[in-house]
Structures are given as structure tokens and as C-alpha cells.
């Protein structure tokens, strides 16, 4: 069904110039992302001063530097770094990374708590720990998606991020006696925020770049979202494990404390992203033959 609608409703668009596959940029970015995430995972298990942890971070830094050099020198870059000179694009890309971490990266640890501590089966854990968020996001997208597209993106994205933060904060009230139902209200609030944020975030990113850079901008958005989730899982995992270990044999209290810590960090990331978006001067660009805008208007 989606393929049928795409074939009927989407128009072909092409850049006004031929492009080539940016192998140096692709390889260096992939190595950088993999090394940083692996370093964070190693730090959780073996400590921040472990030789493999430090080596992974060092490789990540070198690969990031190589990526920046490759993109500046390439005639056909995978990611035009000039796009980041626009305050709108820059704020939205950072917000996408933080939003994905804040909204979703704690969910694996919620599932572990529900299954291993509270004794729920996989199906029940999924229904309790994910369905309220997903259902709320679906309802918001279905019922309010059109009207929200007519609101200034800094408002919908900014307020949506604040709701994601509020939802995480509402969940961060767990103790050794808490059950899975303690998560539901917070998950619903976060889901409303997700439904308001993510579709409008994509639209705002595409509106912030020239039309011929739409594919590049969309790719960057999706990449940073996935990177935000991966980094978020690793960072939350390190914090979660540290707090669990601090409680020793008191598993229920340790898991609750670890989840609270991860959720409070998620709330802080969402609020920071919201402030970044709400205080940024949003601009949208009309199509142009180059990456320079012909005209800018307030969105």
C-alpha cells in the first residue's frame, strides 16, 4: 500500500549536477560512529580507563576528523557541511539526535526491568513498556498531523520535545515497590510528544535546505536519529549499570534507581533540545541551484 501511494503521489527530483559515491566520507563516518558507540559499551563493562575503551574513543576522534577533512575536500560530499551554517538546520539536526535518545533509548532497560525484576513475559513487557507510547504517537499523528503541519515548526517541535521530557520525568518516580503501571502515564505523555515532534521535525529539516539538497538533508536526519538512539542506549546503559551496582544485592531497588537515573537524563536531554529549538531563529529556504538561499523567510 505504501509503495502504491509513493508511486502515485511522489514526484521525481534530481540534483542539477551529477554526483558520485563519497567513499571516504562514508567509510570515515561509519568508523567514527562504530568506534564511539563501541567505546561507550566497553566503558560500561570494563571502565572508562580500560585500554580498549580509550583506544575506541581515540579511533572515533581520528575518524571524525578524517570525515570532516574528506567532506571539505570532496567535490561530491556525502554531507555538505555548509548546511550546518544555517541555524535552523543545525538546531534541528542536534534536536533529532537528542529527541531519539530521550524518547526511545531508555526503553531497552525498561523492558529488562519489566521482565527480569517484575517477572512479566515478553509480550506483556512489550505491551506495558512500549504500547502506550506507540499508541499515543499514532493517535496524535492520525488526528492532529495535518493541523500541526500548519503551525510554526519551532512551536510543534519545541513543545513536543518538552512533552517527551515531561513523560520521561513522570516515569522517573520508581522505587522497589513499583509495578509496570507506574510507567503508563509518562509513556502516554512522551508518546504525544513523539507524535508532535518527529513528523514535523522531518518537514522542518526539508524546509530548511534547498530543494536539491532534500535527499542529503533527509539522509542526515535519519542518520543522526539512529546515531542518537545508539549513543543514548550506550550512555543510559552505563548510567543504569552504575546505579544498579551501587545497590549491591537489592535488585529491585537497584533497577528502579538505575531506571530513574536514565529517565532523568532523558528528560534533561529533551528539555535541552526543546530550548535549543525554541530559541533558534528558524528559516526556510526556497529552491536554488546552489546551496546558497535566494530568499529566507521566518517559519
N, C-alpha and C positions, 0 to 999 in steps of 0.2 A: 504493500500500500504506500509506504513512504517513497519507494522508488518510482511508483506511478505518478505521485504528486510532484516529485522532483523533476521528472521528465516533462511534465506538462507545464509546470509553473516557474522553473528556474531558467533564466536566460544565460547564454554563454558569454563569458567575458575573458578577454585576453590582454596581457600587457602589450604596450606599443613597441616592445623590443623583444628580441629573442633572449632567453635565459638559459643558463647551464646549471647542472647539478653542482652544488657547492660542497664538494667532498671534504676539504679541510675544515670548513665551519661545522659540518655535520658531525664529523669524527671527533673534533675537539670538544664540542658541546656535549656529546654523548659521554665521552670520557669524564668530563668535568662533573656532570650530574651523577654518574655512577660512582665516581670516587667520593664525592661529598656524602652521598647517601650511605655508601658502604662504611665510610669513616664514622658516621653517626651511629650506625648499627654496631660497629665494633666497640665504640665508646661505651655503649650500654652494657655490653657483655664483659669487656676487658679493661675498661677505664680510659680516661681521656689522655693518659700519658703512655698508653701502650704503643709499642713501636709501629704496629700495623695501623693503628688509628692515626698516628701522626703522619705516617707515610701516605695514607689515603688522602688526608687533608692537603698534604703537600702536592700530591699529584693533581688534586682538584684545583688548587690555586694556579698551578702551572698551566693546566688545560684551559681554565677560564681566560688566562692571559693570552694563550695561543688563539683562542676563539676570537677575542677582541681584535687581535692583530690581523687574523685571517679575514674577518668581516670588513675591517677598514681598508684592506688592500684589494679585496675581491671586486671585480667588475660586475659580478652577479652574486651578491651575498645572499645567504640563506635568510638572514635577518638584517635589514637596513638599519644600522644603529642610529641613523639620522632621525628615525621615527621617535626615538626617545627624547629628542629635543623638544617635542610637543608635550606640554604639561598634562594635557588630557590623556594622551596615550600612555605616558609614563605612570600617571596615577592609577589608571585603570588596570594596567598590567600588574603592578605591585598589588593592587587590591584583589585581582584574580588569584594570585598566588596565596595571599593571606586568607581569602574567603574559602578557598578549597581546603586549606588546613583547618581553619576554625570550624567549618561546618561538618567535615567528614572524618578528619584524621584521628579523632578520639574513638570512633565507633568500633574499631577492632578490639580495643581494650574494654569497651562496654560489653561486647559480646563475650569476651573471656570472663568477665565478672559474672555475667548472667549464667554462663554455662558451668564454669568451674567452681564458683563460690555459691551461687544460689541454686544450682542444680537443674536449670532449665535445659530442655533438649534443644538441638539446633534450630528446629522450626519455631519453637516458642521464643527462643532468644532473638531470632530474626524478626518475628512479629512485634516483640516488645521493644527491641533496640533500634529498629530501622523503619518499620512501617509507619509510625506516627509522623516522622519527619518526611518520608517519601510521599505519604498521602496528603499532608498539608501543602507540600510544594506543588503536587499535581493539581490540587483544587485551586490554589492561587493562580497557577499558570492557565488553567482552563477558564476560570471565571473572570479573572482580572488582567490576564495577559494583554488584551487589546487596549483597555483603558490605561494601563501602566505605560504602554509604549508612547502615549501622548503626553506623559509627564516628563519634565526635565530629567535626564538620566542621573544627574548628581543627586537628585532627591530620591528617586526609586532605589538606586544602588546604595546610597548612603544610609537611608532608613532601613533598607533590607539588611545591610551589614550590622546595624545596631540591633535589629531583631535576632540575628544569628548570635551576636554576643549575649543578648539577654537570655536567649534559650540555653546557651551553654552555662551561664551563671545560675539559672534556675535548676539545672541538673546538678550543679556542684554543691549539693546540700546533703550528701550521702554520709551515712555512718554505719556502724557494724550491724545495726538492726534494719537497715533499709532494704526494701524489696524492689523489684523491677518497675513497679508502678510509679516509683519516685522520679523516674526519668520522663514520663509520658508528657506532662505539661511543657517541660522545657524542650522536648523534641518537637512538639507541635509548633511552638513559638519559633524555634530555629527553622523548621520547615517552611513557615510563612516567609521568613526572611530569605531562605534559599529561592523560593518561588518568585519573589520580587527582585532578587539580585541577579541571578545567573542569566536569565534571558535578556535582561536589559543591559547587563554588562557586555554581552556579546554585541548587541546592537550599538552600544555606545562606542566600543572599540572600532567597529567598522565605520562609524560616522566620523571618527577622529583622524582617519587617514585618507589619502587619495584613493579613488575607486580602483585604480590599477594595483594598489598595494593591499587590496582587501584580502586576497588569499594569504599573503605573508602575515598580515595582522591577525587573521583568524588562526593561522598555524601557531603564531606566537602566543596567542591567548590560550589555546588548548594545551600547548607545551607547558606554559607556566602554571596552568591549573593542575596538570598532572604532577609537575615538579613540586607544587605546593603540597599536594596530598602525600607524596613520597617523603618529603622533608618533614612534614607535620607528623606522620606516623613515627619516623625515627626520633624526632625531638620529644614528642609526647611519650614515646616508649622509654626513653632514657629517664625522663622525669618520673613516669609512672613506676618504673622498676626501682628507682632510688627510694621513693616513698614506701613502697611495699617492703623492701629490705629493711627499712628503718623500724618496722613494727615487729620484726622477728617472726615468732610463731603465731601471732594474732592475725591470721589470714584475712578474716572478714574486715577487720578494721584497717589492715594494710591496703587491701584492694580498694576500699571506699576512699581512703585518704589519697591513694595514687590516682584514682579517677577524678577526685575533686581537684587535685593539682593540675592534671591535664586539662580539665574543663575550664578552670580559671585562666589558664594560659590561652586556651582557645577563645575565651571571652575577651581577653585583653587584645589578642591579635585582631579580632573582628572590630572592636572599638577603634583601634589604631587605624585600620583600613578605612573605617567609616569617616573618621576625622580627616584622613588624607583625601578622600573623595570629596567630602563636603566643603573643604577649604581650598580645593583646586579650582582654578579658572578654566572651566570646561569650554572647549572649542570644537566645532565640527568643521570638516573641510569638504569643499566641493572637489569633484574630479579634476585632475590636471595631468598634463603629460609628464610631469616630473614629480618629485617628492615634495616640492615647494607648493604651498597652497595659493590659489588665486585670490581667495577671499575667505575670511573667517567670520563666523557669526556665533554669538553666545547660544549655547544649547540650553 
